[in-house]
Amino acid sequence: MKKSLKQRSSDHHRGIYFIGTTPPKIDTDFESVSTIADKLLARLDEISFDGLIIYDIQDETSRIDTPRPFPFKATYDSGTYAQLLNQKSAKPVIAYKSVAGLDEQSFNEWLSRAWYQNNVRDLVLVGSPSTQATSSLPLNDAYRVLAEHSREFYLGGVAIAERHLSKKNEHIRLLGKSTLGCEYYITQAVYNAQATIDMLTSYAEECALNNIKPNRVILTFSPCGSAKTLEFINWLGVSVPEATRERILSADDPLYESIKVNHSNLLKILAAVLPLNIPLGLNIESLTNRKTEIDASILMYKLLKGTMNQALAQNQIDQFVLNR
């Protein structure tokens, strides 16, 4: 019998590894959607991974004054696409669900459809991208609706290091989400290693003060092959230090350079965070549908997964020696 994602994640000594993707555009015919899923999974044939993450893309133009670098176009429902990928891959699929524009009834109906029709068991909720929105179900209310639902999803939350940079309270938000049912967290794309280290250090310290074990944190990394992609990364709210931006854009091969940047950032995070005993995971995504960036994300997955596995194994050996 195959292990559920929750069962796989329960071993805190091992990493857990994902590929992140977005559903096809809503005007894609279903036969083409199936072909797109097949092409994605064919690319992943050569790698070993624990599951997929399906994002729920929203129009975030109200969040920021800067124009969106790539035009927004609605996509298929994340639960529907999660079902297709789960059927084709037999892998667990985490479905993101935005509660923006929903009320309690429509969200409850979506949960039932996701569970009974789409076979979704693993879920991450996200709130409205804009504080200006008036027709959205507040995230805390969505957590309450979920808690009252008849079925129990394996629930995760989003961890935003950029918010910790400015407000210094993301670790408190993470603990709050755990009381609302979150059992793991997925970060935004990491391009500022220190911001992520600061957030996770504060989180580990707060967990120790409250005598609770930290939840697993899945670190997201994404390659960047052009100024346009980097502009999009910035637009999404990801912190990219100026020196990092210049390093990537001035390189002969920006895509290759971004892989080196991501690898270096992971090494820095592992060195700082592994002693804190936070269970970790990895999520690799391509933020565009450019073939070169998608292929690069697979190569980067291999590199970063190998790096994390080696670091986790070394950490276990170090702990064993210390505790003899």
Beta strands, then each sheet from edge to edge (+ up, - down):
strand 1: 16-21
strand 2: 51-54
strand 3: 93-98
strand 4: 122-126
strand 5: 154-159
strand 6: 184-189
strand 7: 216-221
strand 8: 280-285
sheet 1: 1+ 2+ 3+ 4+ 5+ 6+ 7+ 8+ 1+
end
